[in-house]
Amino acid sequence: MAMASLLLLPQPVQAQLHSAARWMTEFGEVSFTGTPWTVCVSETNRTFQISYRYDSGTNGAACINFASPADWRAKPGWFIFVENNERVWAYDGGSNLFLQSAIPYRLGPRCASYGPSYFPYAVPGEVFGRLSKHTQDAIKDDYSE
């Protein structure tokens, strides 16, 4: 019984966002309130830039920027989804799903990028449901137990 109750603990409050505030589907720049993420999707070249803000300790605030992969171009159906304070998903509307992660550590965040078919985390259901059938089929679920 004790083990079951441990598994039902809620997620940390800082990692949760209201659903409507987590999506970007129009060109421009959005700073996601309550998160370290800012995303800009260019209507001109249809690429994105993701910025992650963090406290660098004695140097104050700092920012790391991540550019979209070379083959990521926004097509009809593209979106950006901020899952939590550590992960942002970007789908180009075609066959490219991209994950940017940034895990805070004392000396600065540990960042990694994944995609288009392998991800170390489960693709959130609300993201998976918006992907093309081809993209869904291509995703490897190596994270499964």
Beta strands, then each sheet from edge to edge (+ up, - down):
strand 1: 23-24
strand 2: 28-31
strand 3: 37-41
strand 4: 48-55
strand 5: 61-67
strand 6: 79-82
strand 7: 87-91
strand 8: 97-103
strand 9: 110-114
sheet 1: 1+ 6- 7+ 8- 9+
sheet 2: 2+ 3- 4+ 5-
end
